[in-house]
Amino acid sequence: MSQENATKSNLQSSAAPLTSAALTEDWLAVVIGLALFALALIALTGVDALGWVVVASVWTSPDSALGPISKAYAWLGGFNSFVLTYLFLLAVLSAGAATLKADVRRFAVAFTVVFWIAYASWVIGSYAHFAAVTPADLKKFDIHWSLKLTNEGGYLIALIAGLIIANFIPRLAEWLKPAVRPELYVKIAIVILGGFLAVTVASRLNLATSVLLRGTAAIIEAYLIYWAVVYFIARQWFGFSREWAAPLASGISICGVAAAIATGGAIRARPAVAVLVSSLVVIFAVVEVLILPFLADAFLSHEPLVAGAWMGLAIKTDGAAVAGGGITESLILAHAASEGVRYQPGWILGTSATVKVFIDIFIGIWAFILSYIWTNHINVTNDGDKAKLAEIWLRFPKFVIGFVLTFAIGLYLSLSMPAELAAKLPAAMGQANAFRVIFFILTFFSIGLSSNFKALWQDGFLKLAAVYLVSLFGFVIWVGLLISWLFFAGVRPPLAA
């Protein structure tokens, strides 16, 4: 069998019906994700259990690239924090490999290489000339240009690194195969994401009630329009299968990385489908960040919250959407000040973030809906009969349950605890979110390792980009603008004292 055919075979196997081992992996993701979520919550008692986890900051000097997430562990230093994070994940995932009846020794050795290369990709993606976005960032790092990828460009670098190894060093890719588990990694990440989003939502409840209600109504209307139209275009105009059209529609409608991968898992799509969609979202988000804030300043400077909502509805990654909101706010505040109007800072950016976060909430809901539809009406077993309730449960992606649990618990704690304890929640969930980022990096690198570039190209990369281009610039941006105007026109930030 040729390398290309072997790659296709590997990718196709991921769409096969679930086995008991796959179910175990599904539940394993829930267990690990909930365990990390629980460890993060220990911080509410005053014990910083996860403050040592490594994070990569935007940098120009390598000495400042890595560090522990909590200042209480600053004495560790960046490299020691990195090694400790690696050893912790090695122990946790090796125990998981044992429950899956895998060769633990082979997994541990392969995971070591996978982790170090993957995280190096994230660090490279955090280099200021790649990741700096706002004018303030450029000034802070004393640089004159940046690709403005945000640090999410590290996902692309991890993917490229994996593809290079898979296509040019195939023996190494085969040797690393025991640690190439993209579905496990991303499911753990999405479970953790639920708690982080809950705290983010709760922290934005101090915005005016009208902004929250308008934002919720706007994203529901936009999302229902976006998803249906993108799905139709992909299927009818470009002839994509449902396996491709559904993750593409979710990637554009909600947020690229998490939504596309969650949808791919819900409908049992091949891993390469979700990662290609996610990669396109990151690429196009860069283009949007470079264009939309300046359009907003030029035409919406007198409707600042319309501009903020537009960034949240139009830019399809969390980092880029918030960055776009930040740039828009800085431009519009400066524009307004030149006319003698001084708005309170934070409202434009807050509107962008609020709209984006409420869109993110639909990840779990939509994954549940699609899982039911695909199981009961599209990918039906038993000679065409509708799947029974037990079959729906068997094939339902359990990581969605984990996502809903962490979101519900996080939101309940945020809204019910005394203020002094609730104030500690964002930092605690930030520590859990650091692991979510790591698992996303491992996902992209692993998919690159298991993918043959020629096979991916033949699977329709150019057509996929064409669907995205037509959908994004043909109607998504403009529908988002219209909906933002309908719900936020006339609503302005309070004036600064």
C-alpha positions as CSV (number, residue, x, y, z in Angstrom):
1,M,0.0,0.0,0.0
2,S,1.4,3.5,-0.9
3,Q,2.0,6.1,1.7
4,E,-0.9,8.1,0.3
5,N,-3.3,5.2,0.4
6,A,-2.2,4.3,3.9
7,T,-2.9,7.9,5.1
8,K,-6.3,7.8,3.6
9,S,-7.0,4.5,5.2
10,N,-6.0,5.9,8.6
11,L,-8.2,8.9,8.2
12,Q,-11.1,6.9,7.0
13,S,-10.8,4.6,10.0
14,S,-11.6,7.4,12.4
15,A,-15.1,7.7,10.9
16,A,-15.8,4.0,11.6
17,P,-18.5,3.0,14.0
18,L,-17.6,3.2,17.7
19,T,-16.0,0.2,19.4
20,S,-15.8,-0.4,23.1
21,A,-12.2,0.9,23.0
22,A,-13.3,4.1,21.4
23,L,-16.1,4.5,23.9
24,T,-13.5,4.1,26.7
25,E,-11.4,6.9,25.1
26,D,-14.5,9.1,24.9
27,W,-15.2,8.6,28.6
28,L,-11.5,9.0,29.4
29,A,-11.5,12.5,27.9
30,V,-14.4,13.4,30.2
31,V,-12.6,12.0,33.3
32,I,-9.4,13.8,32.6
33,G,-11.1,17.0,31.6
34,L,-13.3,17.0,34.8
35,A,-10.2,16.1,36.9
36,L,-8.3,19.1,35.6
37,F,-11.3,21.3,36.1
38,A,-11.6,20.1,39.7
39,L,-7.9,20.7,40.4
40,A,-8.3,24.2,39.2
41,L,-11.2,24.8,41.6
42,I,-9.0,23.9,44.5
43,A,-7.6,27.4,44.2
44,L,-10.8,28.7,45.7
45,T,-9.7,27.2,49.0
46,G,-6.4,29.1,48.9
47,V,-4.3,26.2,47.6
48,D,-2.8,27.0,44.2
49,A,-2.8,23.4,42.8
50,L,-2.2,24.2,39.2
51,G,-0.3,27.5,39.3
52,W,2.9,25.8,38.1
53,V,1.5,25.0,34.6
54,V,3.5,26.6,31.8
55,V,2.2,29.4,29.5
56,A,3.8,31.0,26.6
57,S,3.6,34.8,26.3
58,V,4.1,37.0,23.3
59,W,7.9,37.6,23.2
60,T,10.8,39.1,21.4
61,S,13.4,37.7,23.9
62,P,13.4,33.9,24.4
63,D,14.0,34.5,28.1
64,S,10.4,35.9,28.4
65,A,8.7,33.3,26.3
66,L,7.8,30.8,29.0
67,G,6.7,31.1,32.6
68,P,4.3,29.6,35.2
69,I,0.8,30.9,35.0
70,S,0.7,31.9,38.7
71,K,3.0,34.5,40.2
72,A,3.2,32.3,43.3
73,Y,5.3,29.9,41.3
74,A,7.5,32.6,39.6
75,W,10.5,31.1,41.4
76,L,10.2,28.0,39.2
77,G,11.2,29.9,36.0
78,G,9.9,29.2,32.5
79,F,11.9,26.0,31.7
80,N,11.2,24.3,35.0
81,S,7.5,25.1,34.7
82,F,7.6,23.6,31.2
83,V,9.3,20.4,32.4
84,L,6.9,20.0,35.3
85,T,3.9,20.5,33.0
86,Y,5.3,17.8,30.6
87,L,5.9,15.3,33.5
88,F,2.4,15.9,34.8
89,L,0.8,15.3,31.5
90,L,3.0,12.3,30.8
91,A,1.9,10.7,34.0
92,V,-1.8,11.4,33.5
93,L,-1.9,10.4,29.8
94,S,0.2,7.3,30.4
95,A,-2.3,6.2,33.0
96,G,-5.0,6.8,30.4
97,A,-3.1,4.8,27.8
98,A,-3.0,1.9,30.3
99,T,-6.8,2.0,30.7
100,L,-7.0,1.8,26.9
101,K,-4.8,-1.3,26.9
102,A,-2.1,0.5,25.0
103,D,1.6,-0.1,25.3
104,V,2.4,2.4,28.0
105,R,6.2,2.4,27.4
106,R,5.8,3.1,23.7
107,F,3.2,5.8,24.4
108,A,5.4,7.5,27.0
109,V,8.4,7.7,24.7
110,A,6.4,8.9,21.7
111,F,4.5,11.4,23.8
112,T,7.7,12.9,25.0
113,V,8.7,13.8,21.5
114,V,5.2,14.9,20.4
115,F,4.8,17.2,23.4
116,W,8.1,18.9,23.1
117,I,7.8,19.5,19.3
118,A,4.1,20.6,19.6
119,Y,4.8,23.1,22.4
120,A,7.8,24.5,20.6
121,S,5.4,25.2,17.8
122,W,3.2,27.2,20.2
123,V,6.2,29.2,21.5
124,I,7.3,30.0,17.9
125,G,3.7,31.1,17.1
126,S,3.9,33.5,20.1
127,Y,6.9,35.4,18.7
128,A,5.9,39.1,18.5
129,H,6.4,39.4,14.8
130,F,3.8,36.6,14.4
131,A,1.4,37.2,17.3
132,A,1.4,40.9,18.1
133,V,-1.9,42.5,17.0
134,T,-2.8,45.9,18.4
135,P,-0.8,49.1,18.0
136,A,-0.1,48.9,21.7
137,D,1.5,45.5,21.3
138,L,3.8,46.8,18.6
139,K,4.8,49.7,20.8
140,K,5.3,47.4,23.8
141,F,7.7,45.1,21.9
142,D,9.3,48.0,19.9
143,I,8.5,46.4,16.5
144,H,7.2,48.0,13.4
145,W,5.4,45.0,11.8
146,S,3.6,41.8,12.7
147,L,1.7,39.1,10.8
148,K,-1.1,39.7,13.4
149,L,-1.8,35.9,13.7
150,T,-2.4,36.2,17.5
151,N,-0.8,33.3,19.4
152,E,-3.4,31.0,17.7
153,G,-1.0,31.1,14.8
154,G,0.8,28.5,16.8
155,Y,-1.9,26.0,15.9
156,L,-0.9,26.5,12.2
157,I,2.8,26.0,13.0
158,A,2.0,22.8,14.9
159,L,0.0,21.5,12.0
160,I,2.8,22.4,9.5
161,A,5.4,20.7,11.8
162,G,3.3,17.6,11.9
163,L,2.7,17.6,8.1
164,I,6.5,18.0,7.4
165,I,7.3,15.0,9.6
166,A,4.5,12.9,8.1
167,N,5.4,13.7,4.5
168,F,9.2,14.0,4.6
169,I,10.2,11.9,7.6
170,P,7.6,9.1,7.5
171,R,9.6,6.7,9.6
172,L,9.6,9.2,12.5
173,A,5.8,9.7,12.0
174,E,5.2,6.0,12.2
175,W,7.4,5.8,15.4
176,L,5.4,8.6,17.0
177,K,2.1,6.9,16.1
178,P,1.3,5.6,19.7
179,A,1.0,9.2,20.9
180,V,-1.0,10.4,18.0
181,R,-4.5,10.6,19.5
182,P,-6.1,13.8,18.2
183,E,-9.6,12.9,19.2
184,L,-8.6,12.2,22.8
185,Y,-6.7,15.5,23.1
186,V,-9.4,17.7,21.6
187,K,-12.2,16.1,23.7
188,I,-10.3,16.8,26.9
189,A,-9.7,20.4,25.7
190,I,-13.4,21.0,25.0
191,V,-14.4,19.6,28.4
192,I,-12.1,22.2,30.0
193,L,-13.4,24.9,27.7
194,G,-16.9,24.7,29.3
195,G,-15.7,26.0,32.7
196,F,-13.6,28.7,31.1
197,L,-16.5,30.0,29.0
198,A,-18.8,29.9,32.0
199,V,-16.6,32.2,34.1
200,T,-16.1,34.5,31.1
201,V,-19.9,34.8,30.6
202,A,-20.4,35.5,34.3
203,S,-17.7,38.1,34.4
204,R,-19.5,40.0,31.6
205,L,-22.8,40.1,33.4
206,N,-21.9,43.6,34.7
207,L,-22.5,44.9,31.2
208,A,-25.9,46.7,30.7
209,T,-28.8,44.2,30.6
210,S,-29.8,45.6,27.3
211,V,-26.4,44.8,25.8
212,L,-26.6,41.2,27.0
213,L,-30.2,40.7,25.7
214,R,-29.4,42.3,22.4
215,G,-26.2,40.3,22.0
216,T,-28.0,37.0,22.8
217,A,-30.8,37.8,20.3
218,A,-28.3,38.9,17.7
219,I,-26.1,35.7,17.9
220,I,-29.1,33.4,17.8
221,E,-30.4,35.1,14.6
222,A,-27.0,35.3,13.0
223,Y,-26.1,31.7,13.9
224,L,-29.2,30.2,12.5
225,I,-28.8,32.2,9.3
226,Y,-25.0,31.5,9.0
227,W,-25.1,27.8,9.6
228,A,-28.0,27.0,7.2
229,V,-26.6,29.2,4.3
230,V,-23.0,27.9,4.6
231,Y,-24.2,24.3,4.7
232,F,-26.4,24.9,1.7
233,I,-23.5,26.6,-0.3
234,A,-21.1,23.8,0.6
235,R,-23.5,21.1,-0.4
236,Q,-25.3,22.5,-3.4
237,W,-22.8,24.9,-5.0
238,F,-19.6,23.1,-4.3
239,G,-20.8,19.5,-4.0
240,F,-19.2,18.7,-0.6
241,S,-20.4,15.7,1.4
242,R,-22.2,16.2,4.7
243,E,-18.9,15.2,6.4
244,W,-17.3,18.4,5.1
245,A,-20.3,20.7,5.0
246,A,-21.3,20.4,8.6
247,P,-17.9,21.2,10.2
248,L,-17.4,24.0,7.7
249,A,-20.8,25.5,8.6
250,S,-20.1,25.3,12.3
251,G,-16.6,26.7,11.9
252,I,-17.9,29.8,10.2
253,S,-21.1,30.1,12.3
254,I,-19.6,29.6,15.8
255,C,-15.9,29.7,16.2
256,G,-13.5,27.9,14.0
257,V,-11.3,25.6,16.1
258,A,-13.5,24.4,18.9
259,A,-16.8,24.4,16.9
260,A,-15.4,22.7,13.8
261,I,-13.7,19.9,15.9
262,A,-16.7,19.5,18.1
263,T,-19.0,19.1,15.1
264,G,-16.5,16.7,13.5
265,G,-16.6,14.6,16.6
266,A,-20.4,14.7,16.8
267,I,-20.9,13.4,13.3
268,R,-17.8,11.1,13.3
269,A,-16.0,13.0,10.6
270,R,-12.3,12.3,9.8
271,P,-10.0,14.4,11.9
272,A,-8.4,16.0,8.8
273,V,-11.8,17.6,8.0
274,A,-12.0,19.6,11.2
275,V,-8.4,20.6,11.2
276,L,-8.5,21.9,7.6
277,V,-11.6,23.9,8.4
278,S,-10.0,25.3,11.6
279,S,-6.8,26.2,9.8
280,L,-8.8,28.1,7.2
281,V,-10.7,30.0,9.9
282,V,-7.4,31.1,11.5
283,I,-6.0,32.3,8.1
284,F,-9.2,34.2,7.2
285,A,-9.4,35.6,10.7
286,V,-6.0,37.3,10.2
287,V,-7.4,38.9,7.0
288,E,-10.5,40.1,8.9
289,V,-8.4,41.6,11.8
290,L,-6.4,43.5,9.2
291,I,-9.5,45.0,7.4
292,L,-12.7,45.1,9.6
293,P,-11.6,47.3,12.5
294,F,-10.5,50.0,10.0
295,L,-13.8,49.7,8.1
296,A,-15.6,50.0,11.5
297,D,-13.7,53.1,12.4
298,A,-14.4,54.7,9.0
299,F,-18.1,54.0,8.8
300,L,-19.3,53.1,12.4
301,S,-17.4,55.6,14.6
302,H,-20.7,57.1,15.7
303,E,-22.2,53.6,16.4
304,P,-19.5,52.2,18.6
305,L,-21.4,49.2,20.0
306,V,-22.6,48.2,16.5
307,A,-18.9,48.1,15.6
308,G,-18.0,46.0,18.7
309,A,-20.9,43.5,18.0
310,W,-19.8,43.3,14.4
311,M,-16.3,42.1,15.4
312,G,-17.8,39.4,17.6
313,L,-20.2,38.2,14.9
314,A,-17.8,38.4,11.9
315,I,-14.4,37.2,13.2
316,K,-14.4,33.5,13.8
317,T,-11.7,32.8,16.4
318,D,-11.9,33.9,20.0
319,G,-8.4,35.5,20.0
320,A,-8.8,37.3,16.7
321,A,-12.4,38.5,17.6
322,V,-11.2,39.9,20.9
323,A,-8.1,41.4,19.2
324,G,-10.4,42.9,16.5
325,G,-12.6,44.4,19.2
326,G,-9.6,45.8,20.9
327,I,-8.3,47.5,17.7
328,T,-11.8,48.8,16.9
329,E,-12.1,50.3,20.4
330,S,-8.7,52.0,20.2
331,L,-9.5,53.5,16.8
332,I,-13.1,54.6,17.6
333,L,-12.1,56.1,21.0
334,A,-9.4,58.1,19.3
335,H,-11.8,59.1,16.6
336,A,-14.4,60.2,19.1
337,A,-11.9,62.1,21.2
338,S,-10.8,64.1,18.2
339,E,-14.5,65.2,17.9
340,G,-14.6,66.1,21.6
341,V,-16.5,62.9,22.7
342,R,-14.8,60.7,25.4
343,Y,-16.4,57.3,25.9
344,Q,-15.6,55.1,28.8
345,P,-13.1,52.5,27.7
346,G,-14.0,48.8,27.7
347,W,-17.5,48.9,26.3
348,I,-16.7,48.3,22.7
349,L,-14.3,45.5,23.5
350,G,-16.7,44.1,26.1
351,T,-19.5,44.0,23.5
352,S,-17.2,42.1,21.1
353,A,-16.2,39.6,23.8
354,T,-19.7,39.1,25.1
355,V,-21.2,38.4,21.6
356,K,-18.3,36.0,20.9
357,V,-18.6,34.2,24.2
358,F,-22.4,33.7,23.7
359,I,-21.7,32.3,20.3
360,D,-19.2,29.9,21.8
361,I,-21.9,28.5,24.2
362,F,-23.6,27.0,21.2
363,I,-20.7,24.6,20.7
364,G,-22.0,22.0,23.1
365,I,-25.7,22.6,22.2
366,W,-25.1,22.3,18.5
367,A,-22.8,19.2,18.9
368,F,-25.7,17.5,20.8
369,I,-28.2,18.4,18.1
370,L,-26.0,17.3,15.2
371,S,-25.1,14.1,17.0
372,Y,-28.8,13.2,17.3
373,I,-29.6,14.2,13.7
374,W,-26.6,12.3,12.3
375,T,-27.4,9.2,14.4
376,N,-31.1,9.1,13.9
377,H,-31.6,10.4,10.4
378,I,-28.3,10.5,8.3
379,N,-25.8,7.9,9.4
380,V,-28.4,5.3,10.4
381,T,-27.5,1.7,11.0
382,N,-29.6,-1.5,11.0
383,D,-30.3,-1.6,7.3
384,G,-31.6,1.9,7.1
385,D,-33.9,1.8,10.1
386,K,-33.8,4.8,12.4
387,A,-31.4,4.5,15.3
388,K,-32.9,3.6,18.6
389,L,-32.4,5.6,21.8
390,A,-29.7,3.1,23.0
391,E,-27.8,3.6,19.7
392,I,-28.0,7.3,20.0
393,W,-26.5,7.1,23.4
394,L,-23.9,4.7,22.3
395,R,-22.7,7.0,19.5
396,F,-23.3,10.3,21.3
397,P,-19.9,12.0,21.9
398,K,-19.5,11.9,25.7
399,F,-17.2,14.9,25.8
400,V,-20.3,17.1,25.2
401,I,-21.6,15.9,28.6
402,G,-18.3,17.0,30.1
403,F,-18.5,20.4,28.4
404,V,-22.0,20.9,29.7
405,L,-21.1,19.9,33.2
406,T,-18.1,22.2,33.5
407,F,-20.1,25.1,32.0
408,A,-23.0,24.5,34.4
409,I,-20.8,24.2,37.5
410,G,-18.6,27.2,36.5
411,L,-21.6,29.4,35.9
412,Y,-23.4,28.3,39.1
413,L,-20.3,29.0,41.2
414,S,-19.7,32.4,39.6
415,L,-23.2,33.5,40.3
416,S,-23.8,31.9,43.7
417,M,-20.6,32.2,45.7
418,P,-19.6,35.2,47.9
419,A,-17.9,37.9,46.0
420,E,-14.5,37.3,47.5
421,L,-14.5,33.7,46.3
422,A,-16.1,34.4,42.9
423,A,-13.3,36.8,42.3
424,K,-10.8,33.9,42.4
425,L,-12.7,31.9,39.8
426,P,-11.3,33.6,36.6
427,A,-7.7,32.9,37.7
428,A,-8.6,29.3,38.6
429,M,-10.3,28.7,35.2
430,G,-7.3,30.5,33.5
431,Q,-5.1,27.7,34.9
432,A,-7.4,25.0,33.6
433,N,-7.6,26.9,30.3
434,A,-3.8,26.7,30.0
435,F,-4.2,22.9,29.7
436,R,-6.9,23.4,27.1
437,V,-4.5,25.3,25.0
438,I,-1.9,22.6,25.3
439,F,-4.4,19.9,24.3
440,F,-5.4,21.9,21.3
441,I,-1.7,22.2,20.3
442,L,-1.3,18.4,20.7
443,T,-4.4,18.0,18.5
444,F,-3.1,20.0,15.6
445,F,0.3,18.4,15.7
446,S,-1.1,14.9,15.9
447,I,-3.4,15.5,13.0
448,G,-0.5,16.8,11.0
449,L,1.5,13.7,11.9
450,S,-1.3,11.4,10.7
451,S,-2.0,13.3,7.4
452,N,-0.5,13.0,4.0
453,F,-0.4,16.4,2.3
454,K,-1.2,15.0,-1.2
455,A,-4.2,13.2,0.3
456,L,-5.4,16.3,2.1
457,W,-5.1,18.3,-1.2
458,Q,-7.0,15.7,-3.1
459,D,-9.7,15.8,-0.4
460,G,-10.7,19.2,-1.6
461,F,-8.5,21.9,0.1
462,L,-8.9,24.4,-2.7
463,K,-12.7,23.9,-2.9
464,L,-12.9,24.2,0.8
465,A,-11.1,27.6,0.7
466,A,-13.4,28.7,-2.1
467,V,-16.5,27.9,0.0
468,Y,-15.0,29.8,2.9
469,L,-14.2,32.8,0.7
470,V,-17.6,32.9,-0.9
471,S,-19.4,32.5,2.5
472,L,-17.3,34.9,4.5
473,F,-17.0,37.8,2.1
474,G,-20.2,37.1,0.2
475,F,-22.7,37.2,3.2
476,V,-21.3,36.4,6.6
477,I,-19.6,39.7,7.2
478,W,-22.5,41.7,5.8
479,V,-25.2,39.8,7.5
480,G,-23.3,40.2,10.8
481,L,-23.1,43.9,10.1
482,L,-26.9,44.1,9.5
483,I,-27.8,42.2,12.6
484,S,-25.4,44.2,14.7
485,W,-27.0,47.4,13.4
486,L,-30.5,46.1,14.1
487,F,-29.8,45.2,17.7
488,F,-27.2,47.8,18.7
489,A,-27.9,51.0,16.7
490,G,-28.4,53.9,19.0
491,V,-26.9,52.1,22.0
492,R,-23.7,54.0,23.0
493,P,-21.2,53.6,25.8
494,P,-21.4,55.9,28.8
495,L,-19.3,59.0,28.6
496,A,-16.1,59.1,30.6
497,A,-16.1,61.4,33.6
